[in-house]
Every structure is written in C-alpha cells, then in structure tokens.
C-alpha cells in the first residue's frame, strides 16, 4: 500500500468550489501544457478537475455509476484510447473518445451527462470536453477517482515515509512544506505504480586502491 500525503494547507479556492451545470465544462488555459497532466474525479460532486503540474487547467461535469453499478474509487492510469468505441458489455452502446481505466469495463468517454450518477460505472463527460481531453492525454496519464476530494495529493513510497528528515512539497502556492510526521496520511485503498529504488544505492561503496 502507498500512502497519499494530503497537504494540510491546501484550502478550496473559489474555482474549486464553483458548481458547474449538468453537461457543462470550463477550460482555464488553452495549452500547450508544460507540466504532467492528471485528472481528479469527485463522485460526490460529479466533477472532474484537470491539472497540469500544480495548475488547475480545466473542469467539467461528469456522470458516474448508479447505485447498482458504482464507479470504483482509486488511482488509475489510462490503459487504452479509442476515438470511436462501442461497449462490449452493454448492447454495443457508443462510447466516443473512450479512455480505458480498467480492463473490466471502467472508462472515461463522452455521453449523457445529467449531472448525477447515471452510468453503468463509466465516467461520462460532455462531448466537446471529452474530445479535447482525448487529444491532451496519453497512455499512462494518471486518473484519481475520489469519493469527494478534487485537490491533488502526493503519493510517496514507504522508504520516503521512514526518513524523518523528509519534507512534503505541497501544491499550494507560497505554502511552507510541512515536516512529514506532521502531514495528514491516508492509506491508499489499492496498489498503484511506485518508483522502484535499488537498495544497493544506499549501501556504502568500497574504495578500490
């Protein structure tokens, strides 16, 4: 398991709190974007935030899974992209601008977006937003699905957590990075990709004469 370190200083901004009408979206920047792109989806708020590095660059209304077909929370990487795709499970239903998150049927795609959960587990996006997002992402782009949170968090390996001198860098402008032991730690609910570090790099090297 890999803990998510949530920056305690990160408070919701006016943009974070601004509700979007069903089926609507907003791009705050046009790009091209120089930072790594990633998505944070809130099931409770039925919204997605798109970040480039530490900047919020876009947001949209979404429609996630209904009670009997809930969208699973967790951290995902985009596995497959198809501009025109049809469901292999649900009556050949169209799924334009499909971006697959799991091999068992969970994906981002354009579709009916009433502003409340209405899908069979997929995350439906407004058509025009889905088209632009499809052009921006790539295989491996990270997506985090939360119950409520729309703010970024850092995922750190236990090797970092066990270093008492480590500080956490937050995404909050002008915030002082808190010491690791003072940061709020939440254990992730599923495995996620981590940086693999060879233990040998921490062993003292013998000098050869």
C-alpha positions, 0 to 999 in steps of 0.5 A, spaced: 500 500 500 502 507 498 500 512 502 497 519 499 500 525 503 494 530 503 497 537 504 494 540 510 494 547 507 491 546 501 484 550 502 478 550 496 479 556 492 473 559 489 474 555 482 474 549 486 468 550 489 464 553 483 458 548 481 458 547 474 451 545 470 449 538 468 453 537 461 457 543 462 465 544 462 470 550 463 477 550 460 482 555 464 488 555 459 488 553 452 495 549 452 500 547 450 501 544 457 508 544 460 507 540 466 504 532 467 497 532 466 492 528 471 485 528 472 481 528 479 474 525 479 469 527 485 463 522 485 460 526 490 460 532 486 460 529 479 466 533 477 472 532 474 478 537 475 484 537 470 491 539 472 497 540 469 503 540 474 500 544 480 495 548 475 488 547 475 487 547 467 480 545 466 473 542 469 467 539 467 461 535 469 461 528 469 456 522 470 458 516 474 455 509 476 448 508 479 447 505 485 447 498 482 453 499 478 458 504 482 464 507 479 470 504 483 474 509 487 482 509 486 488 511 482 488 509 475 492 510 469 489 510 462 490 503 459 487 504 452 484 510 447 479 509 442 476 515 438 470 511 436 468 505 441 462 501 442 461 497 449 462 490 449 458 489 455 452 493 454 448 492 447 454 495 443 452 502 446 457 508 443 462 510 447 466 516 443 473 518 445 473 512 450 479 512 455 480 505 458 481 505 466 480 498 467 480 492 463 473 490 466 469 495 463 471 502 467 472 508 462 472 515 461 468 517 454 463 522 452 455 521 453 449 523 457 451 527 462 445 529 467 449 531 472 448 525 477 450 518 477 447 515 471 452 510 468 453 503 468 460 505 472 463 509 466 465 516 467 461 520 462 463 527 460 460 532 455 462 531 448 466 537 446 470 536 453 471 529 452 474 530 445 479 535 447 481 531 453 482 525 448 487 529 444 491 532 451 492 525 454 496 519 453 497 512 455 499 512 462 496 519 464 494 518 471 486 518 473 484 519 481 477 517 482 475 520 489 469 519 493 469 527 494 476 530 494 478 534 487 485 537 490 491 533 488 495 529 493 502 526 493 503 519 493 510 517 496 513 510 497 514 507 504 522 508 504 520 516 503 515 515 509 521 512 514 526 518 513 524 523 518 528 528 515 523 528 509 519 534 507 512 534 503 512 539 497 505 541 497 501 544 491 499 550 494 502 556 492 507 560 497 505 554 502 511 552 507 512 544 506 510 541 512 515 536 516 512 529 514 510 526 521 506 532 521 502 531 514 495 528 514 496 520 511 491 516 508 492 509 506 491 508 499 485 503 498 489 499 492 496 498 489 498 503 484 505 504 480 511 506 485 518 508 483 522 502 484 529 504 488 535 499 488 537 498 495 544 497 493 544 505 492 544 506 499 549 501 501 556 504 502 561 503 496 568 500 497 574 504 495 578 500 490 586 502 491 
